[in-house]
Amino acid sequence: MRESKFKKIFIIISLIFVLVLPFSLKASGNANNNCIKVTVNQGDTLWKIAKEHKRENEDVRKLIYEIRKINKLDSAVIVPGQTLLIPQK
């Protein structure tokens, strides 16, 4: 009895995983496909890079948030030679 209950739970969890995984991979893949690579130069700041690459009427702060999220940055600190993905829409 108990074994069949665990089997049912395992099957349900497996189905959820199989159904959700392709969508999560597609979403993360699309983020990188719509990006350009920028190499940080001496004196660059995240604000400066975002301002140079922002879209018309876009808030620079929103783009900085997106850049940090895509590049998994814990802070706005960047260093020369670092490569950043910048989202393009």
Wavefront OBJ file of the C-alpha trace (Angstrom):
o trace
v 0.000 0.000 0.000
v 2.665 2.448 1.070
v 4.890 1.503 -1.892
v 2.147 2.229 -4.426
v 1.564 5.640 -2.814
v 5.258 6.507 -3.241
v 5.125 5.292 -6.849
v 2.188 7.593 -7.582
v 3.938 10.559 -5.972
v 7.142 9.789 -7.887
v 5.252 9.572 -11.186
v 3.445 12.857 -10.548
v 6.665 14.660 -9.628
v 8.427 13.160 -12.664
v 5.637 14.304 -14.979
v 5.733 17.813 -13.580
v 9.505 17.919 -14.003
v 9.331 16.625 -17.591
v 6.588 19.079 -18.522
v 8.192 22.153 -16.909
v 11.861 21.602 -17.804
v 11.614 22.379 -21.552
v 9.912 25.711 -20.828
v 12.532 26.763 -18.291
v 15.375 25.848 -20.659
v 13.745 27.755 -23.494
v 13.343 30.851 -21.313
v 16.980 30.850 -20.188
v 18.195 30.187 -23.726
v 16.206 33.083 -25.138
v 17.767 35.493 -22.685
v 21.244 34.728 -24.019
v 20.158 34.709 -27.674
v 18.882 38.284 -27.432
v 22.089 39.617 -25.885
v 25.285 41.194 -27.082
v 28.653 40.710 -25.398
v 30.431 43.773 -24.067
v 33.930 43.804 -22.612
v 34.370 46.155 -19.667
v 37.066 48.819 -20.216
v 39.015 50.827 -17.656
v 36.707 53.473 -16.162
v 33.475 51.753 -17.217
v 30.624 51.482 -14.764
v 27.472 49.438 -15.004
v 25.523 52.691 -15.210
v 27.659 53.942 -18.141
v 27.352 50.663 -20.065
v 23.598 50.473 -19.460
v 23.153 54.097 -20.533
v 25.033 53.412 -23.789
v 22.943 50.315 -24.586
v 19.506 51.243 -23.286
v 16.549 51.349 -25.602
v 14.686 54.569 -26.263
v 12.497 55.591 -23.316
v 13.909 52.771 -21.170
v 14.834 53.415 -17.557
v 18.578 52.853 -17.073
v 17.903 51.296 -13.668
v 15.725 48.610 -15.246
v 18.467 47.710 -17.728
v 21.060 47.590 -14.922
v 18.780 45.172 -13.062
v 18.477 42.985 -16.187
v 22.250 43.046 -16.789
v 22.936 42.046 -13.190
v 20.354 39.260 -13.376
v 21.601 37.816 -16.690
v 25.242 37.980 -15.618
v 24.505 36.767 -12.069
v 26.162 39.806 -10.498
v 25.710 40.227 -6.742
v 26.565 43.916 -6.990
v 27.186 46.634 -9.554
v 30.958 46.194 -9.254
v 32.570 45.339 -12.600
v 36.237 45.067 -13.572
v 38.187 45.781 -16.773
v 38.356 42.728 -19.043
v 35.099 41.301 -17.713
v 32.607 40.250 -20.393
v 28.952 41.155 -19.834
v 25.836 40.032 -21.670
v 23.616 43.025 -22.459
v 19.972 42.253 -23.346
v 18.723 43.603 -26.668
v 15.026 43.769 -27.502
l 1 2 3 4 5 6 7 8 9 10 11 12 13 14 15 16 17 18 19 20 21 22 23 24 25 26 27 28 29 30 31 32 33 34 35 36 37 38 39 40 41 42 43 44 45 46 47 48 49 50 51 52 53 54 55 56 57 58 59 60 61 62 63 64 65 66 67 68 69 70 71 72 73 74 75 76 77 78 79 80 81 82 83 84 85 86 87 88 89
